[in-house]
Amino acid sequence: MAGMKVKIRRAEDKKTRWELYSNRRGEFEQRVPAGKHDYVISADTRSYKLPHGQRFGPAPEVTVHVENNERADTGLHLK
């Protein structure tokens, strides 16, 4: 979805470290520091309203493991 707010944090942290919005194709990217870490990515579905006033279900979360300086592709599925 275009314009969806995405939040990213390290798995061991409670506080969001990065907030960004998906582009017109529903994609987003964020560079994170090199190293071995797990990151939790979630969509802020509260900030998005569907055309008929409907809302999305609970915000999906996905954990991504990054090793060193690699690229990790993932996706979030909205309900």
C-alpha positions as CSV (number, residue, x, y, z in Angstrom):
1,M,0.0,0.0,0.0
2,A,1.3,3.4,-0.9
3,G,1.8,5.9,1.9
4,M,1.7,3.3,4.7
5,K,3.9,4.2,7.8
6,V,6.5,1.6,8.5
7,K,8.3,1.3,11.8
8,I,11.6,-0.5,12.4
9,R,13.4,-1.3,15.6
10,R,16.0,-3.7,16.9
11,A,14.4,-6.8,18.3
12,E,15.9,-6.2,21.8
13,D,14.6,-2.6,21.9
14,K,11.1,-1.4,22.8
15,K,11.3,2.0,21.0
16,T,11.1,2.5,17.3
17,R,14.4,3.6,15.8
18,W,13.2,4.4,12.2
19,E,9.9,5.5,10.8
20,L,9.3,5.8,7.1
21,Y,6.5,5.6,4.5
22,S,6.0,3.2,1.7
23,N,6.4,4.6,-1.8
24,R,3.7,4.6,-4.6
25,R,4.4,0.9,-5.2
26,G,4.0,0.0,-1.5
27,E,7.8,-0.5,-1.1
28,F,10.2,0.8,1.4
29,E,13.9,0.6,2.2
30,Q,16.0,1.5,5.2
31,R,19.8,1.1,5.6
32,V,20.7,-0.2,9.0
33,P,24.1,-0.3,10.7
34,A,26.4,-3.2,9.6
35,G,26.5,-6.1,12.1
36,K,24.6,-9.1,13.2
37,H,21.1,-8.0,14.5
38,D,17.5,-8.9,14.4
39,Y,15.0,-6.2,13.4
40,V,11.3,-6.0,13.9
41,I,9.4,-4.3,11.1
42,S,5.7,-3.3,11.5
43,A,3.1,-1.3,9.6
44,D,1.3,1.4,11.5
45,T,-2.2,0.5,10.2
46,R,-3.9,3.0,12.6
47,S,-2.7,5.9,10.4
48,Y,-4.3,4.4,7.2
49,K,-8.0,4.4,6.4
50,L,-9.5,2.4,3.6
51,P,-11.9,4.1,1.1
52,H,-15.2,2.9,2.7
53,G,-14.1,3.9,6.3
54,Q,-12.9,0.3,7.1
55,R,-9.8,-0.2,9.0
56,F,-7.1,-2.9,8.8
57,G,-6.8,-5.6,11.4
58,P,-3.9,-5.7,14.0
59,A,-0.6,-4.3,12.8
60,P,1.5,-7.1,11.3
61,E,5.1,-7.6,12.4
62,V,7.9,-9.5,10.9
63,T,11.4,-10.2,12.3
64,V,14.3,-9.9,9.9
65,H,17.8,-11.2,10.7
66,V,20.7,-9.3,9.2
67,E,24.3,-10.5,9.1
68,N,27.1,-8.0,8.6
69,N,26.4,-5.8,5.5
70,E,23.9,-7.9,3.6
71,R,20.6,-7.0,1.9
72,A,17.5,-8.5,3.4
73,D,14.2,-8.5,1.4
74,T,10.9,-9.0,3.3
75,G,7.2,-8.2,3.1
76,L,4.3,-7.3,5.4
77,H,0.9,-8.7,4.6
78,L,-2.1,-6.5,5.7
79,K,-5.5,-8.0,6.6
